[in-house]
């Protein structure tokens, strides 16, 4: 396992279970920037907040995509194929 993979795993572990608190922090940080800039960059701040929140959703559960991006498992065929050899 490389250094990047190790760091990614640790970050996912920190995010997991704390998603809402992190999103609240993202919102508060964006509001702070809007306050200090008089809302001059509100559109840009909103885009960054949305992207950061999506990143938290994406990386919150190690080894899993967010629920809206998960692919359902392929159906399992319980019946073995018929042997067609004569």
Steps between C-alpha positions, in 0.01 A plus 500: 500500500646834398518816700209660309279195555588502870415869535176453306399216730572709808301794360206272424517365852487851643209600276298185567244569769571873506349595166238740635744680730742547212224630273394743774859622518508547122181706520633713786830560319316608185275732699807651667661569162175654373485724807861616468467568123155656520359219286711611204606142425186322619455305175854369514472417869177308438666291228788415731261412782302269270816333373641451848170354624492258208857400576400425859207290375725316257780426747305452820462125471818310416457277198150620417358758263223731620158338499389692191808379305504135607454239232270215599672160509469275199231235539627160605388213282417217742440251214817360344522515121368197313770278355432497125765249410354196308 
